[in-house]
Amino acid sequence: MIDVGITRMSTKGQIVIPNDLRSEFGVGEKLLIIRSEDKLIIKKASELDKNLEEDLEFAKRTEVAWKRYEKGEFIEEDSDKFLSKLEEW
């Protein structure tokens, strides 16, 4: 499941993670932030040893997909058709 929220950065560079997106994060918890051009990926630092390689691969694949999107290489289709293709994978 993907959840999306909107926030703003303060003049001090601080951002607030929307309440409904931070339920699994504790106060004072360390977070890893990966930047790829104009995108940020935030991950619990306590899970680095478990999934860091997967997260980095995801970041790389996201970057490639974003570049393809910017070039207009994506097709548009309804959600049912898209989900049926995912099930085939």
Z-matrix of the N, CA and C atoms (Angstrom, degrees):
N
C 1 1.455
C 2 1.524 1 108.88
N 3 1.304 2 116.41 1 139.94
C 4 1.456 3 121.83 2 177.79
C 5 1.522 4 107.65 3 -115.24
N 6 1.342 5 115.95 4 125.81
C 7 1.457 6 121.84 5 174.54
C 8 1.520 7 107.77 6 -108.52
N 9 1.302 8 116.72 7 145.77
C 10 1.460 9 121.99 8 -178.34
C 11 1.521 10 108.75 9 -126.79
N 12 1.326 11 116.50 10 138.51
C 13 1.457 12 121.85 11 175.95
C 14 1.510 13 109.35 12 -138.55
N 15 1.300 14 116.88 13 163.11
C 16 1.461 15 122.18 14 178.61
C 17 1.522 16 108.22 15 -122.08
N 18 1.322 17 115.81 16 137.24
C 19 1.455 18 121.66 17 178.72
C 20 1.520 19 108.03 18 -144.68
N 21 1.321 20 116.68 19 178.40
C 22 1.468 21 122.07 20 178.08
C 23 1.522 22 109.23 21 -129.09
N 24 1.304 23 115.90 22 155.18
C 25 1.456 24 120.65 23 174.99
C 26 1.530 25 108.12 24 -96.32
N 27 1.339 26 115.87 25 135.89
C 28 1.462 27 120.70 26 179.56
C 29 1.528 28 109.60 27 -78.75
N 30 1.324 29 115.81 28 173.41
C 31 1.468 30 120.44 29 177.62
C 32 1.525 31 111.82 30 -65.01
N 33 1.330 32 117.23 31 -18.64
C 34 1.467 33 122.32 32 177.31
C 35 1.527 34 111.89 33 -91.48
N 36 1.337 35 117.87 34 4.16
C 37 1.457 36 121.25 35 179.62
C 38 1.510 37 113.76 36 83.08
N 39 1.313 38 118.12 37 12.02
C 40 1.455 39 121.80 38 -178.80
C 41 1.530 40 110.26 39 -90.84
N 42 1.341 41 115.11 40 143.13
C 43 1.460 42 120.01 41 173.92
C 44 1.522 43 108.59 42 -124.95
N 45 1.301 44 115.76 43 152.95
C 46 1.460 45 121.63 44 176.74
C 47 1.520 46 106.89 45 -108.12
N 48 1.326 47 116.53 46 126.83
C 49 1.455 48 120.56 47 174.87
C 50 1.524 49 106.17 48 -79.23
N 51 1.334 50 118.14 49 123.89
C 52 1.461 51 120.00 50 -178.45
C 53 1.532 52 111.47 51 -52.85
N 54 1.306 53 115.99 52 141.85
C 55 1.464 54 123.40 53 -174.31
C 56 1.521 55 113.28 54 -50.78
N 57 1.323 56 117.53 55 -44.45
C 58 1.461 57 119.89 56 -176.73
C 59 1.531 58 112.66 57 -71.34
N 60 1.344 59 118.27 58 -11.09
C 61 1.465 60 121.85 59 177.94
C 62 1.517 61 113.13 60 -100.49
N 63 1.312 62 118.06 61 -9.61
C 64 1.463 63 119.66 62 -175.30
C 65 1.524 64 114.66 63 -109.30
N 66 1.306 65 117.47 64 14.94
C 67 1.466 66 120.29 65 -175.87
C 68 1.530 67 112.89 66 -60.54
N 69 1.311 68 118.56 67 -28.62
C 70 1.467 69 121.07 68 -178.97
C 71 1.534 70 112.64 69 -92.32
N 72 1.316 71 117.75 70 2.99
C 73 1.458 72 122.01 71 179.87
C 74 1.520 73 109.64 72 -107.41
N 75 1.334 74 116.21 73 136.00
C 76 1.458 75 120.34 74 179.11
C 77 1.521 76 111.84 75 -94.84
N 78 1.327 77 116.68 76 157.72
C 79 1.463 78 122.27 77 177.06
C 80 1.523 79 108.67 78 -60.42
N 81 1.305 80 117.39 79 130.97
C 82 1.464 81 122.36 80 178.80
C 83 1.520 82 113.87 81 82.44
N 84 1.321 83 117.48 82 0.02
C 85 1.463 84 120.39 83 -179.19
C 86 1.536 85 110.45 84 -67.04
N 87 1.322 86 116.12 85 137.25
C 88 1.460 87 120.64 86 178.81
C 89 1.524 88 109.06 87 -78.41
N 90 1.332 89 115.37 88 138.89
C 91 1.457 90 121.84 89 -178.38
C 92 1.521 91 110.08 90 -124.51
N 93 1.304 92 115.98 91 139.10
C 94 1.455 93 122.50 92 173.98
C 95 1.521 94 106.90 93 -91.57
N 96 1.328 95 116.86 94 133.40
C 97 1.459 96 120.91 95 177.59
C 98 1.517 97 107.66 96 -121.12
N 99 1.323 98 116.01 97 123.59
C 100 1.460 99 122.45 98 178.59
C 101 1.523 100 107.04 99 -109.47
N 102 1.329 101 115.84 100 127.51
C 103 1.455 102 119.96 101 178.60
C 104 1.514 103 109.03 102 -107.95
N 105 1.302 104 115.42 103 134.86
C 106 1.456 105 122.32 104 174.33
C 107 1.518 106 106.43 105 -134.77
N 108 1.319 107 115.15 106 100.58
C 109 1.464 108 122.17 107 -174.02
C 110 1.514 109 109.38 108 53.77
N 111 1.334 110 119.18 109 -113.06
C 112 1.467 111 120.44 110 -176.13
C 113 1.523 112 113.80 111 -101.19
N 114 1.348 113 116.90 112 19.02
C 115 1.455 114 120.95 113 179.96
C 116 1.527 115 110.52 114 -117.08
N 117 1.329 116 116.40 115 146.23
C 118 1.459 117 122.58 116 176.05
C 119 1.524 118 109.19 117 -122.09
N 120 1.334 119 115.53 118 137.87
C 121 1.457 120 121.70 119 174.15
C 122 1.518 121 106.09 120 -118.21
N 123 1.319 122 117.75 121 127.26
C 124 1.459 123 122.60 122 -178.27
C 125 1.525 124 108.73 123 -113.25
N 126 1.336 125 116.00 124 131.38
C 127 1.468 126 121.77 125 -176.15
C 128 1.519 127 108.60 126 -140.07
N 129 1.335 128 116.71 127 147.44
C 130 1.457 129 120.19 128 174.41
C 131 1.526 130 109.18 129 -62.32
N 132 1.323 131 117.25 130 129.50
C 133 1.468 132 120.87 131 178.94
C 134 1.518 133 110.84 132 -67.01
N 135 1.323 134 118.16 133 -27.07
C 136 1.463 135 121.48 134 -179.64
C 137 1.525 136 112.33 135 -66.66
N 138 1.312 137 117.66 136 -15.87
C 139 1.457 138 121.33 137 -179.78
C 140 1.521 139 112.71 138 -102.24
N 141 1.331 140 117.43 139 11.63
C 142 1.454 141 120.74 140 -177.39
C 143 1.515 142 112.56 141 -57.44
N 144 1.306 143 116.81 142 -48.60
C 145 1.448 144 120.10 143 -176.55
C 146 1.519 145 112.34 144 -64.48
N 147 1.315 146 118.01 145 -26.02
C 148 1.457 147 121.46 146 -177.64
C 149 1.525 148 112.74 147 -78.95
N 150 1.313 149 116.45 148 -44.61
C 151 1.459 150 118.51 149 -167.22
C 152 1.526 151 115.05 150 -134.33
N 153 1.321 152 119.51 151 15.08
C 154 1.460 153 120.17 152 -174.69
C 155 1.527 154 111.40 153 -58.87
N 156 1.312 155 116.99 154 -45.82
C 157 1.461 156 119.79 155 -178.74
C 158 1.536 157 110.57 156 -61.01
N 159 1.329 158 116.55 157 -42.29
C 160 1.459 159 120.38 158 178.08
C 161 1.528 160 111.19 159 -63.63
N 162 1.330 161 117.02 160 -41.01
C 163 1.462 162 120.77 161 -179.77
C 164 1.523 163 111.54 162 -64.92
N 165 1.326 164 116.65 163 -41.14
C 166 1.461 165 119.99 164 178.85
C 167 1.529 166 110.65 165 -66.09
N 168 1.315 167 116.32 166 -40.34
C 169 1.469 168 120.19 167 176.99
C 170 1.525 169 110.22 168 -63.72
N 171 1.336 170 116.41 169 -41.15
C 172 1.467 171 120.40 170 176.98
C 173 1.526 172 110.50 171 -60.88
N 174 1.332 173 116.58 172 -42.67
C 175 1.463 174 120.65 173 179.50
C 176 1.525 175 110.71 174 -61.87
N 177 1.324 176 116.68 175 -42.46
C 178 1.470 177 120.16 176 179.32
C 179 1.526 178 110.86 177 -64.79
N 180 1.334 179 116.39 178 -44.63
C 181 1.457 180 120.00 179 -179.88
C 182 1.525 181 111.56 180 -65.52
N 183 1.332 182 116.53 181 -35.69
C 184 1.462 183 120.60 182 177.27
C 185 1.518 184 110.26 183 -64.42
N 186 1.318 185 116.50 184 -41.77
C 187 1.468 186 120.96 185 179.09
C 188 1.528 187 110.96 186 -62.22
N 189 1.315 188 117.01 187 -44.55
C 190 1.465 189 121.21 188 178.74
C 191 1.531 190 110.03 189 -62.12
N 192 1.334 191 115.93 190 -45.10
C 193 1.469 192 120.31 191 -179.97
C 194 1.528 193 110.71 192 -63.36
N 195 1.326 194 117.68 193 -40.37
C 196 1.461 195 120.94 194 -179.27
C 197 1.524 196 110.34 195 -64.00
N 198 1.330 197 117.44 196 -41.22
C 199 1.466 198 120.51 197 178.40
C 200 1.523 199 110.66 198 -63.73
N 201 1.336 200 116.99 199 -40.22
C 202 1.462 201 120.08 200 176.77
C 203 1.532 202 110.70 201 -63.78
N 204 1.324 203 116.38 202 -39.75
C 205 1.461 204 120.86 203 178.26
C 206 1.531 205 110.42 204 -61.74
N 207 1.334 206 116.26 205 -45.72
C 208 1.460 207 120.59 206 -179.26
C 209 1.530 208 111.75 207 -62.86
N 210 1.320 209 117.20 208 -28.77
C 211 1.467 210 121.38 209 178.42
C 212 1.529 211 111.74 210 -82.68
N 213 1.324 212 117.70 211 -3.72
C 214 1.452 213 121.46 212 -179.70
C 215 1.516 214 113.62 213 79.76
N 216 1.322 215 117.52 214 24.49
C 217 1.456 216 121.46 215 -176.95
C 218 1.530 217 113.71 216 -87.29
N 219 1.315 218 118.59 217 1.62
C 220 1.457 219 121.44 218 179.68
C 221 1.522 220 109.41 219 -92.22
N 222 1.315 221 115.39 220 151.11
C 223 1.456 222 119.75 221 174.93
C 224 1.515 223 108.89 222 -105.64
N 225 1.301 224 115.83 223 155.52
C 226 1.464 225 120.56 224 179.70
C 227 1.526 226 108.73 225 -104.24
N 228 1.338 227 116.74 226 132.74
C 229 1.451 228 121.31 227 177.58
C 230 1.516 229 109.87 228 -151.90
N 231 1.329 230 116.11 229 163.02
C 232 1.458 231 118.43 230 -178.27
C 233 1.533 232 110.95 231 -72.61
N 234 1.314 233 116.40 232 161.65
C 235 1.464 234 121.77 233 -172.78
C 236 1.522 235 113.06 234 -64.74
N 237 1.326 236 118.64 235 -36.33
C 238 1.471 237 120.77 236 -179.70
C 239 1.529 238 110.98 237 -63.08
N 240 1.314 239 116.55 238 -43.39
C 241 1.464 240 120.89 239 179.28
C 242 1.533 241 109.76 240 -64.67
N 243 1.329 242 117.00 241 -42.82
C 244 1.462 243 121.80 242 179.69
C 245 1.532 244 110.50 243 -61.52
N 246 1.331 245 117.08 244 -47.09
C 247 1.463 246 120.91 245 -178.88
C 248 1.526 247 111.93 246 -64.99
N 249 1.314 248 117.77 247 -35.45
C 250 1.468 249 119.29 248 177.98
C 251 1.525 250 110.80 249 -66.95
N 252 1.333 251 117.79 250 -33.87
C 253 1.465 252 120.93 251 175.92
C 254 1.533 253 110.85 252 -66.98
N 255 1.329 254 115.88 253 -38.39
C 256 1.478 255 119.40 254 178.68
C 257 1.522 256 110.35 255 -63.39
N 258 1.307 257 117.40 256 -40.02
C 259 1.458 258 121.52 257 179.90
C 260 1.524 259 111.49 258 -63.76
N 261 1.341 260 117.14 259 -30.75
C 262 1.464 261 121.04 260 179.04
C 263 1.517 262 111.67 261 -69.97
N 264 1.331 263 118.10 262 -28.89
C 265 1.471 264 122.07 263 -179.37
C 266 1.491 265 108.57 264 -68.70
